[in-house]
């Protein structure tokens, strides 16, 4: 086990993409926090800075929901299906590019970059952003009541199925052509 740990540590230190992915992940984490606080600030009544930070780090006192409550079971099941589809999307991308670091970077980019880029375009960007995986999770699949103007939970899950099927289909097709 010591030899395996030593080998993995050497690989983590020597592969350049490890540092880039760590840097991009840290930037994306900060961007998500800043964006969430900026959106939170638009809610009325306007929360103070202390309340926003407290809510972000510890949660709003949120009432508890049971599986029997309307929409709760669907949200839990669909969220699990969404994560499975993200995994399948990653497998498809991995088969397409045949490079682990590139596949992780592409999947990360597909999940987190489009909503921020499209947010710059305002309402026109939102019409496109509602079809991106992160927005589908946050506003359709992972919520009991989908956000107005976004896809329904079923439609959001359907879009994710299409994304995963296309990635797996293309990856499988290229795999048979390159490696046959």
N, C-alpha and C positions, 0 to 999 in steps of 0.2 A: 504494500500500500504506500509506503514511503516513496518508492521509485515512481509510482504513478502520480502522486501528488507533486513530486519534484518535476516530472515531465510536464504536467499541466501548468505548473507555475512558470516554467520556462516558455511554454507556448503562449501563455497569456502575456508575458512580458515582451516577447519578440515579434508578435503579430501586430502590425501597425493598425489594422482595422479595429482592434480592441480599444485602443485609446480614442480613435475617432468616434466609435459608437458610444463610448462612455461620455465623451464631450457632448455629442449631439443629444444623448439621453438627458444629461444634466440641463442643457439649454431648453429642451422640450418640456421638462418638468417645470422649470421656471416659467416658461411661456404659458403653460396650462394654468398655473397658479395666478399669474398676472391677468390672463384672460378671464378666469373665473371671478376674480375680484372686480374686474372692470364691468362684467355683466351683472354681478351682484349689486354693484353700485347703482345700476339703473332701476332697481326695484324700489317701489314706494311702499311704506315710508323708507327713506334712505337710512341704511344701517350705518353706525359709526365704525371707525377703524377697529376698535377693540372688539366689537361684536363680529365683524367680518373675520378677523384673525381667529377669534375664539371658535366660531362656527366652522371655519376651515380646518382647524386642528383637532377639535373635539366633537363636532357634529352640533346640529341644532337639536334643542330638545325635540326629538322626533317621536311622534306617537308610534306605538308598535302596531304591526299588522299581522293578521293570522292568515294561514293558507286558505281558509274559507272565505276571506274577504274578496270582493269582486276584483278581478284582474291580477291578484297577487300570484296565484299559482302559474298563470300564463306568463307573467313577467319573469318568474324564476326559471321556468322551463325554457322560455325563449332566450334568456340570457345565457344559459348553459349551451343551447344550440348555437347561439351566436359565437361563443368562444370556440366551440368545435369547428365551426365554419372558418373562423380566423386561422385555426391550426391547419385546416385543409388548404386554405389559401396560401399559407406559408409553405406547405409541402409542394404545392403546384409551382410556386415561385422558385423554390429550391430546385425542382426538376428542370425548370426553364433555364436558370442561370448556372447551375451546377457549381456553386461556390457558397459555402455556408455564410461567410461574412457578408457577401453581397446580398444574399437572400434575406438575411436578418435586417440589413440596412434598407432594402427595398420595401420589405413589409412594414418596418417602422415608419418609413417615409410615407407609404400609402395610407397608413392609419392616422398619423398625426400632422402631416404637413398640409394636405389639401384644405381642411377647415380654416386654418389660419390664413392661407393664401387667398382663399375665396372670401373670407371675411372683409378683406380690403375692398372688394367690389360692392359691398353693401347688399341691398335686397336682391340684386341680380345674381350676386355670388351665392346667396342663400338658396336660390332656386336650384343651383347645381350642388351646393354643399349638403343638401338633405339626402343626397345619394351616396355620400362618403361614409365609410364604415364607422368612424367615431361618432358622427352625428346620428347615424342610424341607431347606434347603441344608446347614446345619451338622450335622444328625443323620441324614439319609437319603441325599440325592443326592450330596453332596460327600465322602462317607466310604466306605471300602472295606467296612466292617462297620457297618451302621446301628445306632444306639443302641437298646437294648432299650426297648420301650414307644413308640417312634416309628414312623412309617410306613416301609415298605420303600422302596428306591430307586425301584422302578417305580411304587408308589402315590404317592410324593412327586412324581415327575415328572408323573403323571396329574393330580394336584391342581393343579399349576402350569399344565398344559394347559387345564384347566377355567377357572382364573382368567383366563388370557390370552384364551380363546375368549369368555368372557362380556364382558370389557372391550372386545374388538374388535367383538363382535356389537352390544353396546349403543352403542358409539361410532359404528359404521357406520350403525346404524338412526337415531340422532339426527342424524348428518351428512346423511343423505338427507332427513330430515324438515325440518331447519332450512335446508339449503342447496339444496334441490331447486327 
